[in-house]
Amino acid sequence: MKQEILRKLAVIGSEKRDPAFPEIPTLTDLGYKDVPPSNYLLLAPKGLPDPIFKKLEPAFRQAAYSPQFRKVLDNLNIPFVFRDRRELEADFPKHYQFWSDLLKEIGVKN
């Protein structure tokens, strides 16, 4: 008999339920407000010079919008929004605070 090891409790990072698990609620369904999207990040070393960012960011944007990459994300049901360096820098503190507050609320201790 196959034993269940992990049980999915909620969909995180999306306001839509996962079609593969329609019975699993989203955090929004569970009453949480302003749930940030999941982030899949490409990180660079601190202090990377702006000229290098100016070369890398358009290349990453082009790859992110390529049909091949979008197909992979669609097959995995991963929502996608490309955010540049400045958008991520502005969003990250809000995301950190949301998850920090949520983990405290549900009793996860560091």
N, C-alpha and C positions, 0 to 999 in steps of 0.2 A: 504494500500500500504506500502510495506517495504521501509524504508528510509535508505540510505547508511550513516553510521556514520563515518566510517574510509575508506580512500582510499589508497591503496598501491601504492606508488610512485616509488619505486625501490627495487630491491633485494640487500641486503647488506650482506657482509661476504662470498660471493661466486661469482665465475666468471661464474657460470652457471645459466641460468634462471630456475625459479621454474616451473616444469612441470604442476603444478596446476594453474599457472598464466603465461602462455608463452608470453603473451603480455606485461608483466611488465619487463622493462629493468633492467640490473644490473648496479651497479655504473661504472663498466668497460665499459659497452655499452654507458654510458653517458659521457665517456671521462676521468674519473678519473683513475689515474695511481697508481700502488702499493697498491691496496685496501687490507687491512689486513683481514684475516678470522675472522669470529665471534668467540668469546671466551665464553665458558661455563666453569666456573672455580670452583674448590674446593679450598677454602682459609683456611689458618690456622692462629692462632694468631702469631703476630710478636714475634720473639725470640724462636719459637718452636725448641727444641733441635734436632740436626741432627739424633740421633738414632731413634727418633720417625718418622721423615721423611723417614728414611731408611726402616721402617716397613710399613708406610702408602702408599708410592708411588708404590711399587709393587702390593699392594692390589688394589689400584685404577686402575692401568694399567690392571690387570687381569679382573676386573669388566668392564672396558671400552671396552675390546675386547671380552667380553662374547657374545655368540649368541643372548641372550635375549636383551641385551642393544643395540646391532647393529641393531636388528630387529626394535626396537622402533625408533631409529634414521632414519633408512631407510624408515619407514612408515611416518615419519614426514618430509622426504626429507632434513635432516640436514646433511651437510657434516661433516666428522670427521677426526681429526688428534690428536693423543695423544701427548702432549708435557709435558716434565718433568719440575720440578721446575726451573732448570737453563735455559732451553729454554724459559720459560715464563718470567723469570726475564729479559732476554735479549730482548725479543720481546715487552714487555709491553710499554717501552718508545716510541718505533716507532708507536705502535697502538694509544697511547694517542695523540701523535703529529698529526697523520693523522686525527683523529676525531676532534681534537681541530681546526685544520686548516680548515677542511670541514665545521664545524659549523660556524666559523667566515665568511667563504666565502659565505655561504647562508644566513647570517644575523641573526643567532641565538645568542642572547646575554645572558650572565650569570647574 
